[in-house]
Amino acid sequence: MKEVIAAAVVAVIVSFGFHLAERSDNSAAPEVEAKESVAQRVQRTGVLRCGYNVNPPMLVADANTGEITGFTPDIVNRMAELMHLKV
């Protein structure tokens, strides 16, 4: 049951992110026709590119090993696993 809830939360977050990415309006930038949307690029490449902000407990980066742990990486990695994507 936890996996179903986690997958649903991740799906909502990703959908919202795609929605914001497609609707972002930068009036200072010249109008250029988009070649492909973020969702299309993710589907084409099979890669989900993620940025992060180290903010415990959501995300913790070990200074010695460089290992990234926390709630956010767990959710993103599980989402990528369910969608057969590389992070």
TABEL-V469383 format. One line per field, one symbol per residue. ss: DSSP state (@ for helix, = for strand, . for the rest). phi: phi as a letter, one per 20 degrees, with the letter a starting at -180 (. if undefined). A space follows every 50 residues. Layout:
ss = ???
phi = ???
//
This chain:
ss = .@@@@@@@@@@@@@@@@@@@@@@..............@@@@@@@@.=... ....=...===......==.@@@@@@@@@@@@@..=.
phi = .fffffffffffffffffffffefcdffeffcfffbefffffffemcdec dbcfbgefbcdffedmfdcpffffffffffffeldee
//
